[in-house]
Amino acid sequence: MSEFIKLTDEQVKARKRRNIAIAMGLLVFIATVYAITVSRMHANNEARKAADAAHNAEMGVTVSQPQVVAPAGAEGQ
Protein backbone atom coordinates (compact mmCIF):
# COMPACT_ATOMS: atom_id res chain seq x y z
CA MET A 1 0.00 0.00 0.00
CA SER A 2 1.33 3.42 -0.86
CA GLU A 3 1.97 5.95 1.82
CA PHE A 4 1.32 9.63 1.40
CA ILE A 5 3.37 12.36 2.98
CA LYS A 6 1.34 14.75 5.06
CA LEU A 7 2.48 18.33 4.41
CA THR A 8 2.47 20.86 7.19
CA ASP A 9 0.49 24.07 6.87
CA GLU A 10 3.73 25.99 6.27
CA GLN A 11 4.72 23.64 3.45
CA VAL A 12 1.30 24.00 1.83
CA LYS A 13 1.56 27.80 2.03
CA ALA A 14 5.09 27.72 0.60
CA ARG A 15 3.92 25.52 -2.28
CA LYS A 16 1.04 27.90 -3.01
CA ARG A 17 3.37 30.94 -3.02
CA ARG A 18 5.77 29.10 -5.34
CA ASN A 19 2.94 28.17 -7.71
CA ILE A 20 1.72 31.77 -7.79
CA ALA A 21 5.26 33.02 -8.50
CA ILE A 22 5.62 30.55 -11.38
CA ALA A 23 2.22 31.55 -12.79
CA MET A 24 3.10 35.25 -12.62
CA GLY A 25 6.44 34.64 -14.31
CA LEU A 26 4.71 32.70 -17.07
CA LEU A 27 2.16 35.48 -17.59
CA VAL A 28 4.92 38.10 -17.79
CA PHE A 29 6.77 35.97 -20.35
CA ILE A 30 3.62 35.50 -22.47
CA ALA A 31 2.83 39.24 -22.35
CA THR A 32 6.40 40.08 -23.35
CA VAL A 33 6.37 37.70 -26.32
CA TYR A 34 2.98 39.07 -27.41
CA ALA A 35 4.12 42.71 -27.19
CA ILE A 36 7.32 42.00 -29.12
CA THR A 37 5.41 40.11 -31.80
CA VAL A 38 2.85 42.88 -32.28
CA SER A 39 5.50 45.60 -32.43
CA ARG A 40 7.60 43.63 -34.94
CA MET A 41 4.56 42.97 -37.12
CA HIS A 42 3.71 46.69 -37.07
CA ALA A 43 7.30 47.66 -37.96
CA ASN A 44 7.42 45.11 -40.80
CA ASN A 45 4.09 46.35 -42.13
CA GLU A 46 5.34 49.95 -42.15
CA ALA A 47 8.59 48.89 -43.85
CA ARG A 48 6.62 46.98 -46.50
CA LYS A 49 4.44 50.04 -47.19
CA ALA A 50 7.54 52.23 -47.54
CA ALA A 51 9.20 49.71 -49.87
CA ASP A 52 6.05 49.47 -51.98
CA ALA A 53 5.81 53.26 -52.20
CA ALA A 54 9.49 53.52 -53.20
CA HIS A 55 9.06 50.80 -55.83
CA ASN A 56 5.94 52.46 -57.23
CA ALA A 57 7.70 55.85 -57.37
CA GLU A 58 10.66 54.27 -59.13
CA MET A 59 8.36 52.68 -61.71
CA GLY A 60 6.35 55.87 -62.16
CA VAL A 61 3.16 54.27 -60.93
CA THR A 62 0.64 56.40 -59.11
CA VAL A 63 -1.57 54.54 -56.71
CA SER A 64 -4.92 56.15 -56.04
CA GLN A 65 -7.08 55.53 -53.02
CA PRO A 66 -9.58 52.72 -53.54
CA GLN A 67 -13.06 53.95 -54.32
CA VAL A 68 -16.05 52.71 -52.39
CA VAL A 69 -18.68 51.29 -54.72
CA ALA A 70 -22.29 50.95 -53.64
CA PRO A 71 -23.78 47.46 -53.92
CA ALA A 72 -25.95 46.72 -56.96
CA GLY A 73 -29.50 47.91 -56.55
CA ALA A 74 -28.65 50.59 -53.97
CA GLU A 75 -28.76 53.55 -56.39
CA GLY A 76 -32.23 54.76 -55.36
CA GLN A 77 -31.75 54.56 -51.63
The first five atom37 places (N, CA, C, CB, O) and aatype in JSON, in Angstrom:
{
  "aatype": [12, 15, 6, 13, 9, 11, 10, 16, 3, 6, 5, 19, 11, 0, 1, 11, 1, 1, 2, 9, 0, 9, 0, 12, 7, 10, 10, 19, 13, 9, 0, 16, 19, 18, 0, 9, 16, 19, 15, 1, 12, 8, 0, 2, 2, 6, 0, 1, 11, 0, 0, 3, 0, 0, 8, 2, 0, 6, 12, 7, 19, 16, 19, 15, 5, 14, 5, 19, 19, 0, 14, 0, 7, 0, 6, 7, 5],
  "atom_mask": [
    [1, 1, 1, 1, 1],
    [1, 1, 1, 1, 1],
    [1, 1, 1, 1, 1],
    [1, 1, 1, 1, 1],
    [1, 1, 1, 1, 1],
    [1, 1, 1, 1, 1],
    [1, 1, 1, 1, 1],
    [1, 1, 1, 1, 1],
    [1, 1, 1, 1, 1],
    [1, 1, 1, 1, 1],
    [1, 1, 1, 1, 1],
    [1, 1, 1, 1, 1],
    [1, 1, 1, 1, 1],
    [1, 1, 1, 1, 1],
    [1, 1, 1, 1, 1],
    [1, 1, 1, 1, 1],
    [1, 1, 1, 1, 1],
    [1, 1, 1, 1, 1],
    [1, 1, 1, 1, 1],
    [1, 1, 1, 1, 1],
    [1, 1, 1, 1, 1],
    [1, 1, 1, 1, 1],
    [1, 1, 1, 1, 1],
    [1, 1, 1, 1, 1],
    [1, 1, 1, 0, 1],
    [1, 1, 1, 1, 1],
    [1, 1, 1, 1, 1],
    [1, 1, 1, 1, 1],
    [1, 1, 1, 1, 1],
    [1, 1, 1, 1, 1],
    [1, 1, 1, 1, 1],
    [1, 1, 1, 1, 1],
    [1, 1, 1, 1, 1],
    [1, 1, 1, 1, 1],
    [1, 1, 1, 1, 1],
    [1, 1, 1, 1, 1],
    [1, 1, 1, 1, 1],
    [1, 1, 1, 1, 1],
    [1, 1, 1, 1, 1],
    [1, 1, 1, 1, 1],
    [1, 1, 1, 1, 1],
    [1, 1, 1, 1, 1],
    [1, 1, 1, 1, 1],
    [1, 1, 1, 1, 1],
    [1, 1, 1, 1, 1],
    [1, 1, 1, 1, 1],
    [1, 1, 1, 1, 1],
    [1, 1, 1, 1, 1],
    [1, 1, 1, 1, 1],
    [1, 1, 1, 1, 1],
    [1, 1, 1, 1, 1],
    [1, 1, 1, 1, 1],
    [1, 1, 1, 1, 1],
    [1, 1, 1, 1, 1],
    [1, 1, 1, 1, 1],
    [1, 1, 1, 1, 1],
    [1, 1, 1, 1, 1],
    [1, 1, 1, 1, 1],
    [1, 1, 1, 1, 1],
    [1, 1, 1, 0, 1],
    [1, 1, 1, 1, 1],
    [1, 1, 1, 1, 1],
    [1, 1, 1, 1, 1],
    [1, 1, 1, 1, 1],
    [1, 1, 1, 1, 1],
    [1, 1, 1, 1, 1],
    [1, 1, 1, 1, 1],
    [1, 1, 1, 1, 1],
    [1, 1, 1, 1, 1],
    [1, 1, 1, 1, 1],
    [1, 1, 1, 1, 1],
    [1, 1, 1, 1, 1],
    [1, 1, 1, 0, 1],
    [1, 1, 1, 1, 1],
    [1, 1, 1, 1, 1],
    [1, 1, 1, 0, 1],
    [1, 1, 1, 1, 1]
  ],
  "atom_positions": [
    [[0.85, -1.18, 0.0], [0.0, 0.0, 0.0], [0.89, 1.24, 0.0], [-0.96, 0.0, 1.22], [1.91, 1.28, 0.69]],
    [[0.5, 2.22, -0.77], [1.33, 3.42, -0.86], [1.06, 4.35, 0.31], [1.08, 4.15, -2.19], [-0.06, 4.43, 0.82]],
    [[2.09, 5.02, 0.71], [1.97, 5.95, 1.82], [2.1, 7.37, 1.3], [3.04, 5.67, 2.91], [2.94, 7.66, 0.44]],
    [[1.28, 8.24, 1.8], [1.32, 9.63, 1.4], [1.99, 10.45, 2.48], [-0.11, 10.17, 1.11], [1.87, 10.17, 3.68]],
    [[2.71, 11.46, 2.03], [3.37, 12.36, 2.98], [2.39, 13.46, 3.33], [4.7, 12.93, 2.39], [1.82, 14.1, 2.45]],
    [[2.22, 13.68, 4.59], [1.34, 14.75, 5.06], [2.16, 16.03, 5.18], [0.68, 14.39, 6.43], [3.11, 16.1, 5.96]],
    [[1.78, 17.05, 4.38], [2.48, 18.33, 4.41], [1.97, 19.17, 5.57], [2.3, 19.07, 3.08], [0.79, 19.13, 5.94]],
    [[2.87, 19.94, 6.13], [2.47, 20.86, 7.19], [1.81, 22.08, 6.56], [3.7, 21.29, 8.06], [1.91, 22.29, 5.36]],
    [[1.14, 22.86, 7.38], [0.49, 24.07, 6.87], [1.5, 25.01, 6.24], [-0.26, 24.78, 7.99], [1.21, 25.64, 5.22]],
    [[2.68, 25.11, 6.81], [3.73, 25.99, 6.27], [4.2, 25.49, 4.9], [4.93, 26.07, 7.24], [4.46, 26.29, 4.01]],
    [[4.31, 24.19, 4.74], [4.72, 23.64, 3.45], [3.65, 23.87, 2.38], [5.01, 22.13, 3.59], [3.98, 24.15, 1.23]],
    [[2.4, 23.75, 2.77], [1.3, 24.0, 1.83], [1.31, 25.46, 1.4], [-0.07, 23.63, 2.47], [1.13, 25.76, 0.22]],
    [[1.5, 26.37, 2.35], [1.56, 27.8, 2.03], [2.75, 28.11, 1.14], [1.63, 28.64, 3.32], [2.63, 28.9, 0.2]],
    [[3.89, 27.49, 1.41], [5.09, 27.72, 0.6], [4.86, 27.21, -0.82], [6.32, 27.01, 1.22], [5.26, 27.86, -1.79]],
    [[4.21, 26.07, -0.95], [3.92, 25.52, -2.28], [2.99, 26.46, -3.05], [3.28, 24.11, -2.17], [3.18, 26.69, -4.24]],
    [[1.98, 26.99, -2.36], [1.04, 27.9, -3.01], [1.75, 29.18, -3.48], [-0.11, 28.25, -2.04], [1.5, 29.65, -4.59]],
    [[2.62, 29.73, -2.63], [3.37, 30.94, -3.02], [4.26, 30.64, -4.23], [4.23, 31.45, -1.84], [4.37, 31.47, -5.13]],
    [[4.89, 29.49, -4.23], [5.77, 29.1, -5.34], [4.96, 28.96, -6.63], [6.5, 27.77, -5.01], [5.39, 29.41, -7.69]],
    [[3.79, 28.33, -6.53], [2.94, 28.17, -7.71], [2.47, 29.52, -8.25], [1.72, 27.3, -7.38], [2.43, 29.72, -9.47]],
    [[2.14, 30.43, -7.36], [1.72, 31.77, -7.79], [2.88, 32.5, -8.47], [1.19, 32.6, -6.59], [2.69, 33.17, -9.48]],
    [[4.08, 32.38, -7.91], [5.26, 33.02, -8.5], [5.54, 32.46, -9.9], [6.49, 32.84, -7.6], [5.88, 33.21, -10.81]],
    [[5.41, 31.17, -10.06], [5.62, 30.55, -11.38], [4.56, 31.02, -12.37], [5.6, 29.0, -11.28], [4.88, 31.33, -13.52]],
    [[3.31, 31.09, -11.92], [2.22, 31.55, -12.79], [2.44, 33.0, -13.21], [0.86, 31.4, -12.08], [2.23, 33.35, -14.38]],
    [[2.85, 33.84, -12.28], [3.1, 35.25, -12.62], [4.26, 35.38, -13.6], [3.39, 36.07, -11.34], [4.2, 36.16, -14.54]],
    [[5.31, 34.62, -13.38], [6.44, 34.64, -14.31], [6.03, 34.2, -15.71], [0.0, 0.0, 0.0], [6.47, 34.78, -16.71]],
    [[5.19, 33.17, -15.77], [4.71, 32.7, -17.07], [3.86, 33.76, -17.76], [3.92, 31.4, -16.9], [3.98, 33.96, -18.97]],
    [[2.99, 34.42, -17.01], [2.16, 35.48, -17.59], [3.0, 36.65, -18.1], [1.14, 35.98, -16.55], [2.72, 37.2, -19.17]],
    [[4.03, 37.02, -17.35], [4.92, 38.1, -17.79], [5.64, 37.69, -19.08], [5.94, 38.46, -16.69], [5.78, 38.5, -20.0]],
    [[6.09, 36.46, -19.14], [6.77, 35.97, -20.35], [5.83, 36.0, -21.55], [7.31, 34.54, -20.13], [6.21, 36.45, -22.63]],
    [[4.6, 35.52, -21.37], [3.62, 35.5, -22.47], [3.31, 36.93, -22.93], [2.32, 34.79, -22.04], [3.25, 37.19, -24.13]],
    [[3.11, 37.85, -22.0], [2.83, 39.24, -22.35], [4.0, 39.87, -23.1], [2.5, 40.06, -21.09], [3.8, 40.64, -24.04]],
    [[5.22, 39.55, -22.68], [6.4, 40.08, -23.35], [6.5, 39.57, -24.79], [7.67, 39.72, -22.57], [6.75, 40.35, -25.71]],
    [[6.31, 38.28, -24.97], [6.37, 37.7, -26.32], [5.28, 38.3, -27.2], [6.23, 36.16, -26.26], [5.53, 38.61, -28.36]],
    [[4.08, 38.47, -26.65], [2.98, 39.07, -27.41], [3.31, 40.5, -27.82], [1.69, 39.04, -26.59], [3.12, 40.87, -28.98]],
    [[3.8, 41.3, -26.89], [4.12, 42.71, -27.19], [5.22, 42.81, -28.24], [4.55, 43.45, -25.89], [5.14, 43.64, -29.14]],
    [[6.24, 41.98, -28.13], [7.32, 42.0, -29.12], [6.79, 41.6, -30.49], [8.47, 41.07, -28.69], [7.15, 42.21, -31.49]],
    [[5.96, 40.58, -30.53], [5.41, 40.11, -31.8], [4.57, 41.19, -32.47], [4.55, 38.86, -31.59], [4.73, 41.44, -33.67]],
    [[3.7, 41.83, -31.71], [2.85, 42.88, -32.28], [3.69, 44.05, -32.78], [1.83, 43.37, -31.24], [3.44, 44.57, -33.87]],
    [[4.68, 44.46, -32.0], [5.5, 45.6, -32.43], [6.32, 45.26, -33.67], [6.43, 46.04, -31.28], [6.5, 46.11, -34.54]],
    [[6.84, 44.03, -33.75], [7.6, 43.63, -34.94], [6.71, 43.55, -36.17], [8.29, 42.28, -34.7], [7.12, 43.93, -37.27]],
    [[5.49, 43.04, -35.99], [4.56, 42.97, -37.12], [4.23, 44.37, -37.62], [3.27, 42.23, -36.71], [4.16, 44.61, -38.83]],
    [[4.02, 45.31, -36.69], [3.71, 46.69, -37.07], [4.9, 47.3, -37.83], [3.37, 47.54, -35.82], [4.71, 47.94, -38.86]],
    [[6.12, 47.11, -37.32], [7.3, 47.66, -37.96], [7.49, 47.06, -39.36], [8.55, 47.4, -37.11], [7.82, 47.78, -40.3]],
    [[7.28, 45.76, -39.48], [7.42, 45.11, -40.8], [6.36, 45.6, -41.77], [7.34, 43.59, -40.66], [6.64, 45.75, -42.96]],
    [[5.15, 45.84, -41.28], [4.09, 46.35, -42.13], [4.43, 47.75, -42.63], [2.75, 46.36, -41.37], [4.23, 48.05, -43.81]],
    [[4.94, 48.6, -41.74], [5.34, 49.95, -42.15], [6.49, 49.91, -43.15], [5.73, 50.78, -40.92], [6.51, 50.68, -44.11]],
    [[7.45, 49.02, -42.93], [8.59, 48.89, -43.85], [8.11, 48.41, -45.22], [9.64, 47.9, -43.28], [8.6, 48.87, -46.25]],
    [[7.15, 47.48, -45.23], [6.62, 46.98, -46.5], [5.89, 48.1, -47.25], [5.67, 45.8, -46.26], [6.03, 48.21, -48.47]],
    [[5.13, 48.92, -46.54], [4.44, 50.04, -47.19], [5.44, 51.02, -47.77], [3.52, 50.75, -46.19], [5.24, 51.51, -48.89]],
    [[6.51, 51.32, -47.05], [7.54, 52.23, -47.54], [8.24, 51.65, -48.76], [8.56, 52.54, -46.44], [8.51, 52.37, -49.72]],
    [[8.54, 50.36, -48.73], [9.2, 49.71, -49.87], [8.29, 49.7, -51.09], [9.62, 48.27, -49.51], [8.74, 49.93, -52.21]],
    [[7.0, 49.44, -50.87], [6.05, 49.47, -51.98], [5.94, 50.87, -52.57], [4.67, 48.98, -51.52], [5.89, 51.02, -53.79]],
    [[5.9, 51.88, -51.72], [5.81, 53.26, -52.2], [7.07, 53.63, -52.98], [5.61, 54.23, -51.02], [6.97, 54.28, -54.03]],
    [[8.24, 53.22, -52.49], [9.49, 53.52, -53.2], [9.52, 52.81, -54.55], [10.71, 53.11, -52.35], [9.95, 53.39, -55.55]],
    [[9.07, 51.56, -54.58], [9.06, 50.8, -55.83], [8.09, 51.43, -56.83], [8.67, 49.32, -55.57], [8.41, 51.57, -58.01]],
    [[6.91, 51.82, -56.34], [5.94, 52.46, -57.23], [6.45, 53.79, -57.75], [4.61, 52.66, -56.5], [6.23, 54.11, -58.92]],
    [[7.14, 54.57, -56.92], [7.7, 55.85, -57.37], [8.79, 55.62, -58.4], [8.25, 56.65, -56.17], [8.9, 56.36, -59.38]],
    [[9.58, 54.59, -58.18], [10.66, 54.27, -59.13], [10.09, 53.86, -60.48], [11.55, 53.14, -58.58], [10.67, 54.18, -61.52]],
    [[8.98, 53.15, -60.48], [8.36, 52.68, -61.71], [7.45, 53.73, -62.33], [7.58, 51.4, -61.44], [6.95, 53.55, -63.45]],
    [[7.23, 54.82, -61.64], [6.35, 55.87, -62.16], [4.88, 55.54, -62.03], [0.0, 0.0, 0.0], [4.06, 56.08, -62.77]],
    [[4.55, 54.69, -61.12], [3.16, 54.27, -60.93], [2.54, 55.15, -59.85], [3.06, 52.76, -60.56], [3.12, 55.34, -58.78]],
    [[1.36, 55.66, -60.14], [0.64, 56.4, -59.11], [-0.47, 55.51, -58.61], [0.08, 57.77, -59.65], [-1.24, 54.94, -59.39]],
    [[-0.56, 55.39, -57.32], [-1.57, 54.54, -56.71], [-2.61, 55.45, -56.09], [-0.95, 53.58, -55.64], [-2.32, 56.24, -55.19]],
    [[-3.85, 55.33, -56.59], [-4.92, 56.15, -56.04], [-5.6, 55.4, -54.91], [-5.96, 56.54, -57.14], [-5.44, 54.19, -54.76]],
    [[-6.34, 56.14, -54.12], [-7.08, 55.53, -53.02], [-8.2, 54.68, -53.61], [-7.64, 56.61, -52.05], [-8.81, 55.08, -54.6]],
    [[-8.49, 53.54, -53.02], [-9.58, 52.72, -53.54], [-10.92, 53.44, -53.36], [-9.62, 51.35, -52.83], [-11.17, 54.09, -52.35]],
    [[-11.76, 53.3, -54.37], [-13.06, 53.95, -54.32], [-14.09, 52.99, -53.77], [-13.47, 54.46, -55.7], [-14.07, 51.79, -54.07]],
    [[-14.99, 53.52, -52.97], [-16.05, 52.71, -52.39], [-17.19, 52.68, -53.4], [-16.53, 53.28, -51.01], [-17.67, 53.72, -53.85]],
    [[-17.6, 51.47, -53.74], [-18.68, 51.29, -54.72], [-19.89, 50.75, -53.98], [-18.25, 50.31, -55.88], [-19.8, 49.81, -53.2]],
    [[-21.05, 51.38, -54.26], [-22.29, 50.95, -53.64], [-22.7, 49.59, -54.21], [-23.41, 51.99, -53.86], [-22.44, 49.32, -55.38]],
    [[-23.32, 48.75, -53.42], [-23.78, 47.46, -53.92], [-24.84, 47.65, -55.0], [-24.33, 46.61, -52.78], [-25.53, 48.66, -55.04]],
    [[-24.96, 46.66, -55.87], [-25.95, 46.72, -56.96], [-27.34, 46.85, -56.38], [-25.86, 45.47, -57.87], [-27.69, 46.18, -55.41]],
    [[-28.12, 47.72, -56.99], [-29.5, 47.91, -56.55], [-29.64, 48.95, -55.44], [0.0, 0.0, 0.0], [-30.75, 49.15, -54.94]],
    [[-28.59, 49.62, -55.05], [-28.65, 50.59, -53.97], [-28.64, 52.02, -54.48], [-27.51, 50.37, -53.03], [-28.46, 52.95, -53.7]],
    [[-28.84, 52.21, -55.81], [-28.76, 53.55, -56.39], [-29.89, 54.46, -55.9], [-28.8, 53.46, -57.91], [-29.66, 55.65, -55.68]],
    [[-31.08, 53.94, -55.72], [-32.23, 54.76, -55.36], [-32.41, 54.94, -53.87], [0.0, 0.0, 0.0], [-33.41, 55.53, -53.46]],
    [[-31.55, 54.49, -53.07], [-31.75, 54.56, -51.63], [-31.07, 55.74, -51.03], [-31.27, 53.32, -50.96], [-31.14, 55.94, -49.82]]
  ]
}
